[in-house]
Amino acid sequence: MADLFDKTTRALGASLNFRQTKNNIISANIANAETPGYQAKKMDFEDALVRALDFEDSKIEGSEPGHMSTGPGAISRARADIYENPDVSPNNDGNTVDLEKEMTSLAENSIAYKAAIQLINKKMATLKYAATDGGR
């Protein structure tokens, strides 16, 4: 049976999941901006998603946990890197949250999330149009 959703739709879906997780991480950083000793977290998923897209059509399937995700379903198996943000220096109380950068990241992530939603909506509208035989 043919897959109803193409590679682009699956990538957009994975991107939405990653962006939601990134939103949660940024929100946690903002919420802990005044917490002494809190280490700000950062999440990178773009590289993991690009690698998964490159290997989605590969005939080789990686099955070990530490291996690169390849083969059908590689996009859904892609994992993001979450780590303590090395780009900021600690305050006097040991907190590493830069509130201005976090607010900027939150706005940027929100815009990208909304753009992905709009693209998925357009793809679904196209499928609906095709399924209804062009509105006939």
C-alpha positions as CSV (number, residue, x, y, z in Angstrom):
1,M,0.0,0.0,0.0
2,A,1.3,3.4,-0.9
3,D,2.1,5.8,1.9
4,L,-0.5,8.6,2.2
5,F,2.0,11.1,3.4
6,D,5.1,12.0,1.5
7,K,8.5,12.7,2.9
8,T,7.9,16.4,3.2
9,T,4.7,15.9,5.3
10,R,6.5,13.5,7.6
11,A,9.4,15.9,8.0
12,L,7.0,18.8,8.8
13,G,5.4,16.5,11.4
14,A,8.7,15.7,13.0
15,S,9.7,19.4,12.9
16,L,6.5,20.2,14.8
17,N,7.3,17.7,17.5
18,F,10.8,19.0,17.8
19,R,9.6,22.6,17.9
20,Q,7.1,21.8,20.7
21,T,9.9,20.2,22.7
22,K,12.2,23.2,22.0
23,N,9.4,25.5,23.2
24,N,9.1,23.5,26.5
25,I,12.9,23.8,27.0
26,I,13.0,27.6,26.3
27,S,10.0,28.1,28.6
28,A,11.7,26.1,31.4
29,N,14.8,28.3,30.9
30,I,12.6,31.5,31.2
31,A,10.8,30.2,34.2
32,N,14.1,29.5,35.9
33,A,15.8,32.8,35.0
34,E,15.9,33.7,38.7
35,T,16.8,30.3,40.1
36,P,20.3,30.3,41.6
37,G,22.6,27.7,40.0
38,Y,20.2,26.9,37.2
39,Q,22.0,25.8,34.0
40,A,20.1,26.9,30.8
41,K,19.3,24.1,28.4
42,K,19.6,24.2,24.6
43,M,18.2,21.9,21.9
44,D,19.5,21.4,18.4
45,F,17.4,19.2,16.1
46,E,17.9,20.7,12.6
47,D,21.0,18.6,11.9
48,A,19.3,15.4,13.1
49,L,16.3,16.1,10.9
50,V,18.5,16.8,7.9
51,R,20.4,13.6,8.4
52,A,17.2,11.6,8.8
53,L,15.8,13.2,5.6
54,D,19.0,12.2,3.7
55,F,18.8,8.6,4.9
56,E,15.0,8.2,4.7
57,D,15.2,6.5,1.3
58,S,18.2,4.4,2.2
59,K,17.8,0.6,1.8
60,I,20.1,0.0,4.8
61,E,18.3,0.0,8.2
62,G,20.1,0.9,11.4
63,S,18.8,-1.1,14.3
64,E,21.3,-0.3,17.1
65,P,20.5,2.5,19.5
66,G,23.7,4.4,18.9
67,H,23.7,4.1,15.2
68,M,22.5,6.7,12.7
69,S,18.8,6.5,11.8
70,T,18.5,5.1,8.3
71,G,15.9,3.5,6.1
72,P,12.1,3.9,6.0
73,G,10.9,5.8,9.1
74,A,14.3,7.5,9.7
75,I,12.5,10.8,10.1
76,S,10.3,9.5,13.0
77,R,13.3,8.0,14.7
78,A,15.4,11.2,14.6
79,R,16.5,12.5,18.0
80,A,17.4,16.0,19.1
81,D,20.4,17.0,21.1
82,I,19.5,18.6,24.4
83,Y,22.4,19.9,26.5
84,E,23.5,22.7,28.8
85,N,23.9,25.9,26.8
86,P,27.6,26.6,26.5
87,D,27.0,30.0,24.8
88,V,26.3,31.9,28.0
89,S,28.4,32.7,31.1
90,P,27.0,32.3,34.6
91,N,25.7,35.2,36.7
92,N,26.9,35.9,40.2
93,D,24.5,33.2,41.5
94,G,25.6,30.6,38.9
95,N,22.5,31.0,36.7
96,T,23.2,30.8,33.0
97,V,19.9,32.0,31.6
98,D,20.1,35.0,29.3
99,L,16.5,36.2,29.4
100,E,16.7,38.4,26.2
101,K,18.2,35.5,24.1
102,E,15.6,33.1,25.5
103,M,12.7,35.4,24.6
104,T,14.2,35.9,21.1
105,S,14.5,32.1,20.7
106,L,11.0,31.6,21.9
107,A,9.6,34.1,19.3
108,E,11.7,32.6,16.5
109,N,10.6,29.1,17.4
110,S,7.0,30.2,17.5
111,I,7.2,31.7,14.1
112,A,8.8,28.5,12.6
113,Y,6.1,26.4,14.4
114,K,3.3,28.4,12.8
115,A,4.9,28.2,9.4
116,A,5.2,24.4,9.6
117,I,1.5,24.3,10.6
118,Q,0.5,26.4,7.6
119,L,2.5,24.2,5.3
120,I,0.9,21.0,6.7
121,N,-2.5,22.6,6.3
122,K,-1.8,23.4,2.7
123,K,-0.7,19.8,2.1
124,M,-3.9,18.5,3.7
125,A,-6.0,20.8,1.7
126,T,-4.4,19.5,-1.5
127,L,-5.1,15.9,-0.4
128,K,-8.7,16.8,0.4
129,Y,-9.1,18.4,-3.0
130,A,-7.7,15.3,-4.7
131,A,-9.9,13.0,-2.6
132,T,-13.1,14.9,-3.5
133,D,-12.2,14.7,-7.2
134,G,-11.5,18.4,-7.4
135,G,-14.7,19.4,-5.8
136,R,-17.0,17.6,-8.3
